[in-house]
Amino acid sequence: MSTRHLSSLVARLAVGTACVIASASCGSEMLRTGRSPVYLVVESVAGLDATGGSVSFVQSDVRDDTGSVVNDNVKLTVRAELKNPTVPGTGINAVTLTRYHVDYRRTDGRNTPGVDVPYSFDGGMSVTVQADSTAEVAFEIVRHQAKLEPPLKNLDGLNSTGERLISGIGFLSTIAEITLYGHDGNGNEVSAHAQVDVHFGDFASK
């Protein structure tokens, strides 16, 4: 083998070794996520209206009829599915949800937080979903403080003197992207994603 060919072979082996090391490092988190024998499925997402009833979207009033600012909630039905359905589930296959993350986006591509859409946020939870079972979890999809900041504050129909106007200056439609995070009984990380429409406005009737 010529010196030229030998140098080329050594170079290729060095590059290949570097790629394997980089892949192992970058993919370690993906491998950890994939180790769990269970995965999460969000079966349904429902907004909660003023009476606690379920609706397929969230109509978020930036200020209610009494002039108060209140948060908006959603309810998710989550199922933990076994990857191998022939193996009976045990307590160690249960998934404990520990937190959630919410991002807002608009379909027109204008997605600057605090300008075009509300800021993203994280929240904690502690809900356990048994293997091959479902659980319901409710949490905030719009926080109080979001309605006191742009762009939601710009929709408020309350003028500078505190007088109630008929309505705000417009409406804002977004898609809230929800990510649930948790772990199984062995500590393997598990996550799931869901989306729901959130329509903002000053919907006061008086």
GULO-323364 format. One line per field, with one value per residue: residue number from 1; residue in one letter; z, x, y of N, C-alpha, C, O, CB in turn. Coordinates in steps of 0.1 Angstrom, whole numbers. Glycine has a CB too. Example, Ala and Ser with C-alpha at 12.3 -4.5 7.8 and 13.67 -1.06 7.14 Angstrom:
BEGIN
i 1, 2 $
aa a, s $
nup 78, 71 $
neast 132, 128 $
nnorth -57, -22 $
caup 78, 71 $
caeast 123, 137 $
canorth -45, -11 $
cup 78, 79 $
ceast 132, 129 $
cnorth -33, 0 $
oup 85, 80 $
oeast 142, 134 $
onorth -33, 11 $
cbup 90, 57 $
cbeast 113, 141 $
cbnorth -45, -6 $
***
This chain:
BEGIN
i 1, 2, 3, 4, 5, 6, 7, 8, 9, 10, 11, 12, 13, 14, 15, 16, 17, 18, 19, 20, 21, 22, 23, 24, 25, 26, 27, 28, 29, 30, 31, 32, 33, 34, 35, 36, 37, 38, 39, 40, 41, 42, 43, 44, 45, 46, 47, 48, 49, 50, 51, 52, 53, 54, 55, 56, 57, 58, 59, 60, 61, 62, 63, 64, 65, 66, 67, 68, 69, 70, 71, 72, 73, 74, 75, 76, 77, 78, 79, 80, 81, 82, 83, 84, 85, 86, 87, 88, 89, 90, 91, 92, 93, 94, 95, 96, 97, 98, 99, 100, 101, 102, 103, 104, 105, 106, 107, 108, 109, 110, 111, 112, 113, 114, 115, 116, 117, 118, 119, 120, 121, 122, 123, 124, 125, 126, 127, 128, 129, 130, 131, 132, 133, 134, 135, 136, 137, 138, 139, 140, 141, 142, 143, 144, 145, 146, 147, 148, 149, 150, 151, 152, 153, 154, 155, 156, 157, 158, 159, 160, 161, 162, 163, 164, 165, 166, 167, 168, 169, 170, 171, 172, 173, 174, 175, 176, 177, 178, 179, 180, 181, 182, 183, 184, 185, 186, 187, 188, 189, 190, 191, 192, 193, 194, 195, 196, 197, 198, 199, 200, 201, 202, 203, 204, 205, 206 $
aa m, s, t, r, h, l, s, s, l, v, a, r, l, a, v, g, t, a, c, v, i, a, s, a, s, c, g, s, e, m, l, r, t, g, r, s, p, v, y, l, v, v, e, s, v, a, g, l, d, a, t, g, g, s, v, s, f, v, q, s, d, v, r, d, d, t, g, s, v, v, n, d, n, v, k, l, t, v, r, a, e, l, k, n, p, t, v, p, g, t, g, i, n, a, v, t, l, t, r, y, h, v, d, y, r, r, t, d, g, r, n, t, p, g, v, d, v, p, y, s, f, d, g, g, m, s, v, t, v, q, a, d, s, t, a, e, v, a, f, e, i, v, r, h, q, a, k, l, e, p, p, l, k, n, l, d, g, l, n, s, t, g, e, r, l, i, s, g, i, g, f, l, s, t, i, a, e, i, t, l, y, g, h, d, g, n, g, n, e, v, s, a, h, a, q, v, d, v, h, f, g, d, f, a, s, k $
nup 0, -9, 4, 1, -1, 24, 41, 34, 42, 70, 76, 70, 89, 112, 110, 110, 135, 151, 144, 154, 182, 186, 179, 199, 221, 215, 211, 235, 253, 237, 236, 263, 267, 251, 264, 281, 289, 284, 268, 264, 255, 245, 249, 247, 247, 264, 268, 297, 305, 320, 338, 343, 325, 296, 266, 232, 227, 239, 251, 259, 281, 285, 305, 328, 332, 357, 359, 367, 364, 354, 354, 328, 322, 312, 305, 303, 290, 296, 285, 294, 275, 270, 254, 246, 243, 251, 274, 308, 326, 353, 385, 383, 357, 357, 349, 361, 360, 360, 352, 330, 298, 281, 249, 228, 195, 164, 133, 113, 114, 130, 158, 181, 215, 240, 223, 199, 207, 239, 266, 268, 292, 322, 342, 373, 382, 396, 389, 385, 361, 356, 340, 309, 315, 320, 329, 342, 340, 350, 343, 343, 313, 304, 321, 349, 350, 323, 311, 319, 306, 274, 245, 253, 271, 255, 244, 262, 273, 292, 300, 306, 328, 342, 333, 320, 287, 258, 245, 238, 217, 198, 186, 193, 180, 188, 188, 213, 223, 240, 262, 280, 307, 323, 342, 342, 366, 367, 363, 337, 312, 300, 276, 262, 237, 229, 215, 215, 205, 213, 219, 223, 238, 246, 260, 274, 284, 291 $
neast 9, 6, 22, 5, -20, -22, -22, -46, -64, -60, -68, -95, -104, -99, -117, -141, -141, -142, -168, -184, -179, -189, -216, -224, -222, -240, -263, -269, -289, -312, -312, -316, -342, -355, -354, -374, -400, -425, -447, -461, -494, -514, -547, -569, -575, -589, -604, -615, -645, -663, -680, -668, -672, -663, -646, -636, -616, -598, -613, -601, -606, -594, -601, -626, -663, -665, -644, -621, -589, -583, -569, -567, -576, -567, -577, -562, -563, -544, -527, -507, -489, -478, -448, -443, -470, -475, -463, -471, -480, -464, -459, -436, -436, -452, -459, -447, -457, -440, -437, -447, -446, -454, -458, -466, -479, -484, -503, -496, -469, -458, -443, -430, -422, -440, -446, -459, -471, -480, -456, -436, -439, -432, -445, -452, -461, -476, -485, -494, -495, -507, -495, -510, -532, -553, -551, -563, -553, -552, -543, -528, -532, -531, -517, -523, -505, -498, -519, -516, -495, -481, -487, -514, -524, -529, -554, -572, -603, -605, -603, -580, -589, -602, -627, -652, -651, -669, -656, -624, -595, -593, -588, -569, -556, -542, -520, -516, -488, -482, -460, -455, -436, -419, -412, -405, -408, -382, -367, -364, -367, -397, -419, -445, -466, -490, -516, -536, -562, -561, -580, -578, -592, -613, -640, -662, -696, -707 $
nnorth -12, 22, 52, 74, 63, 50, 72, 84, 65, 65, 90, 89, 70, 84, 106, 91, 80, 103, 112, 91, 94, 120, 116, 98, 114, 136, 122, 111, 121, 117, 89, 83, 93, 76, 52, 44, 20, 28, 52, 85, 95, 121, 122, 140, 175, 202, 233, 253, 266, 295, 283, 259, 240, 219, 229, 230, 248, 277, 306, 335, 359, 391, 408, 404, 407, 419, 435, 423, 406, 374, 340, 315, 281, 248, 214, 182, 149, 122, 94, 66, 45, 11, 2, -24, -42, -68, -73, -73, -44, -27, -12, 2, 11, 32, 66, 97, 129, 160, 187, 213, 230, 260, 274, 301, 307, 324, 320, 337, 340, 360, 362, 373, 372, 390, 410, 402, 379, 363, 358, 328, 301, 281, 255, 238, 204, 174, 146, 112, 87, 57, 27, 17, 32, 61, 96, 126, 160, 193, 226, 260, 278, 303, 329, 351, 374, 376, 389, 414, 425, 436, 416, 414, 432, 454, 448, 454, 468, 488, 521, 549, 563, 544, 538, 517, 505, 495, 474, 459, 468, 450, 416, 386, 358, 327, 298, 276, 258, 229, 212, 183, 171, 143, 113, 78, 50, 41, 63, 71, 96, 110, 125, 145, 160, 186, 207, 236, 259, 293, 321, 355, 384, 412, 403, 412, 417, 440 $
caup 0, -10, 15, -1, 2, 38, 48, 32, 51, 84, 78, 70, 102, 123, 109, 114, 150, 157, 142, 164, 195, 186, 179, 212, 231, 212, 212, 248, 258, 229, 241, 277, 265, 244, 272, 289, 282, 281, 262, 267, 245, 250, 242, 245, 253, 265, 276, 307, 305, 333, 346, 345, 314, 287, 253, 224, 225, 250, 249, 270, 283, 292, 317, 328, 334, 370, 358, 372, 356, 359, 346, 320, 324, 303, 311, 294, 293, 292, 286, 294, 268, 270, 240, 243, 249, 255, 287, 318, 332, 367, 391, 378, 344, 358, 346, 370, 353, 369, 348, 317, 292, 271, 239, 219, 182, 154, 120, 103, 116, 139, 171, 191, 228, 246, 212, 191, 215, 253, 269, 272, 307, 327, 355, 379, 384, 402, 386, 381, 352, 356, 326, 303, 321, 317, 340, 338, 346, 347, 347, 336, 299, 303, 335, 353, 346, 309, 307, 323, 297, 260, 237, 258, 278, 244, 241, 274, 271, 303, 296, 316, 340, 348, 328, 312, 274, 253, 241, 236, 204, 188, 191, 190, 179, 188, 191, 225, 222, 254, 263, 293, 310, 334, 342, 347, 379, 367, 361, 323, 309, 291, 273, 253, 231, 225, 210, 216, 201, 224, 213, 233, 235, 257, 256, 284, 278, 295 $
caeast 0, 14, 21, -6, -33, -22, -26, -60, -71, -59, -76, -109, -106, -99, -130, -151, -140, -147, -182, -190, -178, -199, -230, -227, -224, -252, -275, -272, -302, -322, -311, -322, -356, -361, -352, -386, -409, -438, -448, -473, -503, -524, -559, -577, -572, -601, -605, -625, -653, -665, -688, -661, -675, -652, -648, -625, -606, -598, -616, -594, -611, -583, -607, -640, -674, -664, -632, -610, -581, -582, -562, -574, -571, -571, -577, -557, -565, -532, -526, -494, -490, -466, -443, -446, -483, -476, -457, -480, -475, -462, -458, -424, -439, -461, -452, -450, -456, -434, -438, -452, -441, -464, -454, -477, -475, -495, -502, -490, -455, -454, -442, -421, -428, -442, -450, -469, -477, -476, -443, -437, -437, -432, -453, -450, -472, -473, -496, -489, -503, -503, -493, -522, -543, -554, -553, -567, -545, -556, -533, -530, -527, -529, -515, -528, -496, -498, -530, -512, -484, -483, -498, -528, -528, -534, -567, -581, -612, -606, -595, -570, -596, -609, -641, -653, -655, -677, -647, -610, -592, -593, -587, -556, -557, -529, -520, -507, -482, -480, -451, -455, -424, -420, -403, -411, -403, -367, -361, -363, -375, -409, -426, -457, -469, -504, -519, -550, -564, -564, -584, -577, -600, -621, -653, -671, -709, -712 $
canorth 0, 34, 62, 82, 55, 48, 85, 86, 56, 69, 102, 85, 64, 95, 113, 82, 79, 116, 112, 82, 100, 131, 110, 92, 125, 144, 114, 104, 125, 110, 75, 83, 95, 64, 39, 40, 10, 34, 65, 92, 100, 131, 118, 152, 188, 209, 245, 253, 279, 301, 274, 247, 231, 217, 234, 225, 259, 286, 320, 341, 373, 398, 414, 399, 417, 426, 443, 415, 398, 360, 331, 305, 268, 237, 200, 172, 135, 117, 79, 59, 32, 3, 0, -38, -45, -82, -74, -66, -32, -28, 1, 9, 16, 44, 79, 108, 142, 169, 201, 216, 243, 265, 284, 306, 311, 328, 314, 346, 340, 371, 354, 379, 372, 403, 420, 396, 368, 363, 351, 314, 299, 267, 253, 225, 195, 162, 137, 99, 80, 42, 21, 13, 39, 75, 105, 140, 170, 207, 236, 273, 280, 318, 333, 365, 384, 378, 399, 428, 428, 435, 423, 412, 445, 463, 444, 457, 478, 497, 533, 554, 568, 533, 537, 505, 507, 483, 463, 463, 473, 439, 402, 379, 343, 320, 283, 273, 245, 224, 201, 177, 164, 135, 102, 65, 45, 39, 76, 75, 107, 108, 137, 144, 173, 189, 220, 241, 273, 303, 334, 366, 396, 418, 398, 417, 419, 453 $
cup 0, 2, 14, 3, 17, 46, 46, 41, 65, 86, 78, 83, 113, 122, 113, 129, 157, 155, 152, 178, 196, 187, 192, 222, 228, 213, 225, 254, 251, 234, 254, 275, 259, 252, 279, 282, 280, 274, 264, 255, 251, 242, 239, 252, 253, 273, 286, 307, 319, 343, 349, 335, 304, 273, 245, 221, 238, 245, 261, 271, 291, 304, 317, 331, 347, 370, 363, 361, 362, 349, 338, 322, 313, 310, 300, 299, 287, 295, 286, 287, 269, 256, 236, 250, 254, 269, 297, 324, 347, 372, 386, 364, 345, 355, 355, 362, 363, 365, 334, 311, 281, 262, 232, 205, 174, 141, 110, 105, 125, 153, 181, 205, 234, 236, 204, 198, 230, 255, 272, 287, 310, 340, 360, 381, 391, 401, 381, 373, 352, 342, 322, 309, 317, 330, 335, 346, 341, 352, 339, 322, 296, 318, 337, 347, 331, 304, 311, 316, 283, 255, 243, 265, 267, 240, 251, 270, 282, 300, 308, 328, 347, 343, 318, 298, 269, 250, 240, 221, 194, 194, 186, 191, 179, 189, 202, 223, 236, 253, 278, 295, 323, 333, 346, 361, 379, 364, 346, 320, 298, 288, 263, 248, 228, 221, 212, 211, 213, 217, 224, 228, 247, 254, 266, 277, 282, 300 $
ceast 9, 12, 8, -19, -34, -27, -40, -68, -71, -68, -91, -113, -108, -112, -141, -152, -146, -162, -190, -190, -188, -213, -233, -230, -237, -264, -278, -285, -314, -323, -318, -337, -362, -360, -365, -394, -423, -437, -461, -481, -513, -537, -569, -572, -585, -599, -616, -632, -655, -672, -680, -663, -663, -656, -635, -614, -607, -602, -612, -598, -600, -588, -622, -650, -672, -651, -619, -602, -579, -575, -572, -568, -575, -570, -572, -560, -552, -532, -511, -495, -477, -461, -444, -459, -484, -470, -466, -473, -474, -460, -446, -426, -448, -452, -457, -447, -451, -435, -443, -446, -451, -457, -466, -471, -487, -492, -496, -475, -449, -454, -432, -428, -429, -445, -461, -477, -473, -463, -446, -435, -437, -440, -450, -462, -467, -484, -489, -499, -498, -503, -507, -534, -543, -555, -556, -558, -550, -546, -536, -524, -525, -528, -520, -518, -495, -508, -526, -500, -488, -480, -512, -533, -534, -548, -577, -590, -614, -597, -587, -577, -604, -623, -641, -658, -663, -668, -633, -608, -591, -592, -573, -558, -544, -531, -511, -502, -477, -470, -452, -442, -426, -410, -410, -404, -388, -360, -359, -372, -386, -415, -437, -460, -484, -505, -533, -551, -567, -567, -585, -586, -606, -635, -664, -685, -714, -700 $
cnorth 12, 43, 70, 76, 53, 61, 88, 78, 60, 81, 99, 78, 74, 102, 104, 81, 91, 116, 103, 88, 112, 126, 105, 103, 132, 135, 108, 108, 118, 95, 74, 84, 83, 51, 35, 30, 16, 48, 71, 96, 110, 128, 130, 164, 196, 222, 245, 266, 284, 292, 260, 237, 230, 222, 230, 236, 267, 300, 327, 356, 381, 406, 411, 411, 425, 435, 436, 408, 384, 351, 322, 292, 258, 224, 190, 158, 128, 102, 75, 46, 24, 1, -15, -42, -59, -84, -67, -54, -33, -13, 9, 15, 28, 56, 90, 121, 152, 184, 201, 229, 247, 276, 289, 310, 315, 322, 324, 348, 351, 365, 360, 379, 386, 414, 414, 385, 369, 355, 336, 312, 284, 267, 239, 217, 182, 152, 124, 92, 66, 37, 15, 20, 53, 83, 119, 150, 184, 216, 249, 272, 294, 323, 348, 375, 386, 388, 413, 433, 428, 421, 422, 425, 454, 459, 448, 469, 488, 509, 538, 559, 556, 531, 525, 508, 494, 471, 468, 467, 462, 425, 396, 364, 337, 305, 281, 259, 240, 212, 196, 170, 155, 123, 89, 62, 43, 52, 80, 86, 104, 122, 135, 159, 174, 203, 223, 255, 281, 316, 344, 377, 401, 414, 402, 420, 433, 462 $
oup 8, 9, 24, 9, 23, 55, 55, 46, 72, 97, 86, 89, 122, 133, 120, 135, 166, 164, 157, 185, 207, 194, 197, 231, 237, 216, 226, 260, 257, 235, 256, 282, 263, 248, 282, 269, 274, 274, 267, 244, 261, 230, 229, 262, 243, 284, 284, 308, 329, 355, 356, 335, 303, 268, 251, 215, 247, 237, 271, 262, 302, 313, 308, 333, 348, 379, 364, 350, 373, 337, 341, 322, 306, 321, 289, 311, 275, 305, 278, 292, 268, 247, 224, 262, 261, 276, 295, 327, 353, 365, 386, 360, 335, 358, 356, 358, 374, 374, 327, 319, 274, 267, 229, 204, 176, 137, 99, 98, 127, 159, 189, 206, 233, 240, 203, 195, 232, 246, 277, 293, 302, 347, 353, 381, 391, 409, 372, 376, 348, 333, 329, 309, 311, 341, 324, 358, 329, 362, 330, 319, 287, 326, 327, 340, 327, 294, 307, 318, 279, 261, 238, 264, 271, 233, 249, 265, 282, 298, 319, 339, 357, 348, 310, 296, 277, 254, 239, 213, 182, 206, 177, 201, 171, 192, 202, 222, 242, 245, 287, 286, 332, 325, 353, 366, 390, 363, 343, 324, 289, 298, 257, 256, 225, 224, 212, 214, 221, 210, 234, 216, 258, 247, 266, 266, 278, 304 $
oeast 18, 2, 2, -28, -45, -34, -47, -79, -82, -74, -99, -124, -116, -118, -150, -163, -153, -169, -200, -200, -195, -221, -245, -239, -245, -275, -287, -292, -324, -334, -326, -345, -374, -365, -367, -396, -431, -426, -471, -475, -520, -538, -576, -566, -592, -593, -625, -626, -651, -671, -685, -658, -655, -667, -625, -604, -615, -595, -618, -595, -597, -580, -629, -646, -677, -649, -609, -607, -575, -574, -584, -556, -584, -564, -578, -559, -550, -536, -503, -502, -466, -469, -446, -459, -494, -472, -469, -461, -482, -461, -447, -418, -451, -440, -469, -436, -457, -435, -445, -442, -457, -451, -475, -460, -498, -481, -492, -469, -437, -465, -427, -438, -419, -448, -472, -489, -462, -459, -456, -429, -441, -441, -447, -473, -455, -493, -480, -511, -487, -510, -514, -545, -533, -559, -552, -556, -551, -540, -544, -514, -517, -537, -521, -523, -491, -506, -533, -494, -498, -472, -521, -545, -543, -555, -589, -585, -624, -585, -588, -570, -610, -630, -632, -669, -663, -672, -631, -618, -589, -594, -567, -562, -535, -542, -499, -509, -469, -472, -449, -437, -433, -401, -420, -396, -382, -348, -353, -384, -383, -416, -438, -457, -491, -496, -542, -541, -575, -559, -593, -587, -605, -642, -675, -685, -725, -702 $
onorth 13, 42, 74, 82, 54, 60, 93, 82, 60, 83, 104, 81, 73, 105, 109, 81, 90, 121, 107, 87, 113, 132, 107, 102, 134, 141, 100, 99, 114, 90, 64, 77, 79, 41, 23, 31, 9, 54, 65, 99, 106, 131, 130, 163, 198, 222, 237, 277, 278, 294, 252, 226, 239, 220, 227, 233, 264, 306, 327, 364, 377, 409, 413, 422, 436, 443, 442, 406, 382, 354, 321, 290, 261, 223, 190, 156, 129, 97, 80, 37, 30, -1, -18, -45, -62, -94, -55, -55, -40, -4, 21, 23, 35, 57, 92, 123, 154, 192, 191, 238, 239, 285, 281, 314, 311, 319, 319, 356, 352, 365, 352, 386, 394, 425, 421, 383, 376, 347, 333, 321, 276, 277, 230, 222, 179, 151, 124, 91, 63, 42, 9, 14, 58, 78, 122, 148, 186, 215, 250, 267, 298, 321, 355, 385, 397, 395, 422, 443, 422, 414, 429, 428, 463, 467, 447, 479, 495, 508, 533, 559, 559, 522, 522, 514, 484, 460, 480, 468, 465, 424, 401, 359, 340, 300, 285, 249, 247, 203, 204, 163, 159, 124, 90, 69, 42, 52, 90, 86, 97, 130, 125, 168, 164, 211, 215, 263, 278, 322, 342, 380, 395, 422, 396, 426, 437, 473 $
cbup 12, -23, 16, -16, -5, 43, 42, 17, 50, 87, 66, 59, 105, 121, 94, 108, 155, 150, 128, 164, 198, 174, 168, 217, 230, 198, 202, 258, 258, 214, 242, 286, 256, 231, 282, 292, 291, 295, 246, 275, 238, 247, 250, 249, 245, 272, 267, 321, 297, 331, 340, 358, 307, 286, 252, 210, 213, 257, 246, 270, 291, 282, 318, 339, 334, 381, 365, 382, 354, 361, 354, 305, 338, 291, 316, 292, 288, 299, 275, 308, 253, 276, 240, 248, 239, 246, 287, 328, 329, 371, 406, 378, 335, 372, 331, 383, 346, 371, 349, 316, 285, 278, 230, 226, 174, 154, 116, 105, 103, 137, 168, 186, 238, 253, 203, 178, 209, 262, 281, 264, 315, 330, 352, 393, 371, 418, 375, 394, 337, 364, 327, 304, 337, 308, 349, 340, 343, 354, 344, 344, 289, 295, 339, 368, 352, 302, 313, 338, 300, 252, 223, 268, 285, 232, 239, 286, 267, 316, 291, 310, 336, 363, 320, 318, 264, 240, 229, 240, 204, 178, 185, 200, 167, 200, 178, 238, 212, 260, 259, 295, 312, 335, 351, 337, 383, 356, 368, 314, 304, 296, 268, 259, 219, 237, 195, 231, 190, 234, 206, 235, 224, 260, 255, 292, 283, 307 $
cbeast -10, 11, 33, -7, -33, -8, -17, -63, -65, -44, -74, -112, -95, -88, -132, -149, -126, -141, -186, -182, -164, -197, -231, -215, -212, -250, -273, -261, -304, -319, -297, -317, -359, -354, -342, -394, -410, -446, -445, -470, -511, -520, -567, -592, -561, -613, -606, -619, -666, -673, -701, -664, -687, -649, -651, -630, -609, -584, -632, -579, -624, -577, -605, -641, -687, -663, -633, -615, -566, -597, -552, -576, -576, -561, -591, -542, -578, -520, -534, -488, -493, -469, -428, -434, -494, -469, -443, -484, -484, -449, -458, -412, -446, -467, -455, -442, -469, -420, -424, -467, -427, -476, -443, -483, -467, -495, -515, -497, -448, -463, -439, -416, -421, -429, -438, -463, -473, -487, -436, -426, -448, -417, -468, -443, -480, -469, -505, -486, -502, -514, -483, -523, -543, -566, -540, -582, -530, -570, -519, -522, -538, -540, -500, -529, -483, -500, -543, -508, -472, -475, -498, -528, -517, -525, -568, -572, -625, -602, -605, -562, -606, -609, -645, -662, -644, -685, -652, -601, -579, -581, -598, -545, -566, -520, -516, -515, -469, -493, -437, -467, -412, -434, -390, -409, -410, -364, -348, -366, -366, -419, -415, -469, -461, -513, -515, -555, -575, -552, -598, -563, -611, -619, -653, -666, -718, -722 $
cbnorth 0, 42, 70, 86, 42, 44, 97, 84, 42, 73, 112, 75, 54, 104, 117, 69, 76, 127, 108, 68, 105, 140, 100, 84, 135, 149, 103, 108, 140, 111, 70, 94, 107, 62, 42, 53, -2, 37, 64, 105, 88, 146, 108, 149, 196, 201, 258, 250, 277, 314, 270, 241, 235, 202, 249, 221, 267, 286, 321, 340, 373, 408, 430, 388, 410, 417, 456, 405, 405, 354, 322, 309, 262, 236, 196, 174, 129, 123, 72, 58, 35, -11, 4, -47, -42, -92, -68, -76, -20, -36, 0, -1, 6, 45, 83, 108, 147, 165, 207, 216, 240, 272, 278, 319, 300, 344, 309, 360, 341, 384, 340, 393, 363, 407, 423, 390, 354, 357, 358, 305, 306, 263, 255, 226, 192, 163, 143, 91, 86, 34, 9, -2, 38, 78, 105, 143, 168, 210, 231, 283, 274, 325, 333, 366, 381, 364, 394, 428, 418, 445, 417, 401, 451, 462, 429, 460, 473, 490, 544, 565, 578, 535, 550, 495, 509, 487, 455, 452, 480, 441, 393, 384, 339, 325, 275, 274, 246, 220, 204, 168, 174, 129, 105, 54, 33, 30, 76, 62, 119, 98, 148, 137, 176, 185, 222, 239, 274, 304, 332, 370, 393, 433, 383, 428, 409, 452 $
***
